[in-house]
Amino acid sequence: MSQGNSILVLGAGELGMAVLRNLARRTASVSGVSLSVFLRQSSIDSRDADKQKDIAELRSFGIELVAGDLAIQSEASLAAAFRRFDTVISCTGFVGGAGVQLKITHAVLDAGVKRYIPWQFGVDYDVIGRGSAQSLFDEQLDVRDLLRSQNQTEWVIVSTGMFTSFLFEPSFGVVDLSQNTVHALGSWDNAVTVTTANDIGMLTAEILFAEPRIADQVVYVAGDTITYRQLADTVNATLGLNVSRVEWSVAQLKRDLAGEPESSLKKYRLVFAEGAGVAWDKERTFNMQHGYAVMDLEGWMRENFCIGGVASKTA
């Protein structure tokens, strides 16, 4: 990365904080690099203890807090805010709703930002294609089409699979410890790629600073790629359990979604059950090819649960 680089991260949720922490670590010994984060003014001023802790941590790294609102600001207003930055990394997720990712991308391009890492931390949208159960994925393809149609702004897409923690999200229902059950999405032989938020942050920083420079391509990373059978086996072995195993077929999940067509969780379940673009071999990943140590499923479980019983989640 060239000297005099200014980096703006959009959002400071779970992934944004992980990216910012790792960028601060990675750039501590690099001259001429500045870090900023784009946050709502209400987040900067929040009295919430957790948010105050995050804001204090960001300030301790010397990260500039830039106030703004991605959801309500116009494309032109965002472009004006982005114009002074060389690199923009979007860590906003889908919380802004339909159209926000495309608006951000247009603003980045209009601002003449040199390098952009969009919010594509997830599945392989090119393989999934248009018209999937998760309608927001079509916008992700619109973003890719827009980036590929121009040559002024370099872009890097980081495909990470599912956040490892999401497998254990009670509302998602794949690992339901309250019911001592593991559900397979589609088939026990279906696979899913997972990566922890911290590893995504670390690998994003390393991809950004990699030599030779990485540009205009999709980069795959993975903490682990496992079948749902391996997931159930690992839960049993690591937590000392004997879980019930229940398969949710594609047909069943389609019926579930038809009964609640606006349910985002049911959309995600069906996409993962259909199995396309949600898993890739670890051998083809940036971290494996460059020797970066990452946390696999068992490692995440040992960090977040007590053997034989559930413990408090770590921060």
N, C-alpha and C positions, 0 to 999 in steps of 0.2 A: 504493500500500500504506500502511496506517495506521501511525502511530508505535507504538513499543513492541512490534514484531513479533519473535517468536522462531521461528526456522526450524530444523527438524530434518531432516537428510538421512539416509536409511537406506542404509548401505553406502558404501564408498569404493574400489570397483573402478575400471575404466576410465571408466565413465560417472559414477559418484559423485564421483570426483576432478575430472572436468571440470565438473560442476555446482558443486561446492564452490569451485573456483578462480574460476569466473565469478561466483558469488554474492559471494565475498569482494571481488572487483574492483568489482562493481556496488554493493555496500553500503558500501564504504569511506567514501563521502561522505554516507551517509544515517544520520542519528541515530536511535537507538532500535531498531536491528535487531541481533539476536544470532544467531550461527550455531552449530549443534551437529551432530555426526555420531554415528550409532548404529553401534557396531562390537563384534564379539566381543572379549572380554578377551584372547583368544589373539592376535588381530591387533594390539591395542594393545601387548602385551608381546613381540611377535615379534622374534626376532633376525635374521630375514631382511633383507638389506641394502635391498632395494627397499621392503619394508614400513616399515622404519625411516625411509627417506627420505620416504615419504608421510606418516608420522606427524609427522615433524619439520616438513614443509611445512604440514600442518594446524595445528600449534601455532603456527607463525610467523604464520599469519593470525588467531590468537586464537580459533580454533574449539574449542569444548568437546568433549571426547571422552566419549561416554556409552556405558558398557559394557552389552552385552546380546546376546541370541541370538534372532533372529527365528524360527529353525527349531524351537527347543526350548521357548521360553517360551510360556506359555498366553496366550490372548486377553486374559484379565483382567490378567495381568502386563504385557503390552505396553500395554494401555490405561492402566495406572497410570504407565508410563514416558512415554507420549505426552501425558499430560494437561496438562503445563505448557507445551506448545508451541502456537503459533497456526497454524503451517503445517508439514505433513509432506510430504516428497518422497521417494518410494520409488525407489531406484536399485539394487535387489537382483537383478534378473534372475530367471531360473527356477531358479537353483541350489538353492534351498531345497526344490524338489520340489512335487508336487501339494498343493494346499490352503493353501500359505503365503500367497499373494497375497490370498486371500479372508480368511484369519485376520487379516492386517495391516489390511485394509480394515474389518473388523468392529471391530478394536481402535481404529482411528482414529475411527470413528463413535461408539463407546462412550465414548471419551475426550472427545468434544465439541470436537475439533480444528476450527478455523474453516475451514481450507482444505487440500485434499489434492490432490497430483499423484501418481497411482498409477503403478506400473510398467506402463506401456502404450506405452513408447517403441519403436515398431515398426510393424507393419502395421495396416491398418484392419480390426479384428476384426468390426465391424458388417457390413461388406461380405462378408467371408469367411463369416461365419455359423457355426452350430454343426455339429459332425460332420465337421470338416476332418481331414486326415491328422494334423495336430499336435494331439493331445488336450489339451495344456495351453492351447490357445486357447479352449476352452470355458470354462475358469475365468476367462479375461480377460473374457468376456461376462458371467459371473456377477458379476464385480466391477462392470462397467458397470451391470448391472441393479440391483445393490444401491445404487450411488451415485445412480442416477436415481430410485430409489423413495423418497428422503428429501430434505428441504430444510433440514436443520440445518447440514450441512457443505458448503461450496462445493467443487467439484472442477473440475480442468482436466486433460484428456487430451491429451498431446502425441504426435501421430503423426509418426514420423520416417522410416519405411521401414527398410531394412537399414543397419547400420553400414557405412560405405564399406569399411573394412578387411576385412569379412567376405567380400566378393567375391574377395579374394586369399588367404583362409584355405585352406591346402593340403588340409585334410580336407574342406572343403566342395566343392572341386573345380571351381568355376566358372572361375576363372583358375588354371590349373595351369602355372606357369612352368617347373617341373622337366621337364614333358613338352611345353613350348612349345605348349600347347593352351588354347583357350577353349571351354567347354561352354555351350550355350544351354539354359536350363531351359524346356522345352515347345516353344519356337519362337524363331527369330531375331528375330521381330517382337514378342515379349513384352517388356514393359518392367518396370523395377524402379526404385524410388526409394531413394536412398542419401543418408546424411548422416554427417559425421564426428562422433566423440564430442565433440570440443571445440566444434563448432558446436551440437550438441544442448545442451551445457552453457550456452553463451552465450545461445541462443534461449530456453531454459527460464527463465533469469534475467530476460530481457527480457519474456517473457510474464507472469511473476510480478509484475513491477513496471509493466506496461502500464497506461496511462490512455487511455480509460476502462477500468475494471477488467474483466478477462476472467474469467468464472465460468460453471460448469455447461455446458461445451461442449468439443467436440473441436477442437483447433487443429492444422493441418497445417503441417509444415515440410519442406524438402527442400534438400539440397546439390546434387543432380542427379537427373534422371529420364531414364533411357537404355534403349534396347533392347539386347538382347544383341549384335545386329549392330554397334551403335554402340560397345559395350564392346570388342569384338574390334578394331574399327577404331582406337579410341583406344589400346589396348594396342600395336598395331602402330606407330602414328604416334609415340607418346610414348617407347616403349622401343626403337624401331628394329628391331622383330621382324617375322616373317611367321608368325603362329601358325596351327596347324591348327585347324579349326573343326568341332566335333562337336556335333550336336544330340541332347539327351536328351529323347525324347518323353514325354508324360504316361503313355502305356501302358507304356513301358520303366521309368519311375520307379515306377509302381505295382507292376510285377513285382519290382523291386529291393526295395521296401518289404515286399512280401509275404514275401520270403525272409529279411528281417531286421526284423520288425515293431516291435521296440523301439528301432531306430536313430533317434535324434533328428535327425541330419543328413539321413537319407533322408526323414524326415517333412518337414523344412524344404524340401528340394529339390522335393518333390511340391507343396507348398503354393504355392511361387513359380512352378512350372511351370504350375499351373492358372490363374495370372494374375489372380485376383480379389482386390482390396483390397491389392495390393502396390505399386501405382504411382499417382501423381497428378500433374497438371500443376503445374509450378513456379509458374505465374501465380496459382494459388489459395492459395499458401502465405503464412503470416505473414511470413516473411523477405522474400519478393518484394514483398508489399503494403506493407511498412513500410521497405523499403530497407536491410535488413541484408545486408552482404556475407558470403557463405559460400563454402566450398571445394567446387568441382566435382570430378568424377572425375579430369580431367587434372591439376588442381592437387594433388590428393592423391597421384597417382602421381609427380609431379615432386618432391614433398616427401619421398617414401618410397623412391624408386628412382633409380639413376643412369641417364642416358640411354644406352641400348645394353646395360645389364646391371643386375643386381640389386645394390643396396647394403644396408647394415644399416638396419633399420627405425628411424625416429626414435622418441624417447620420446613 
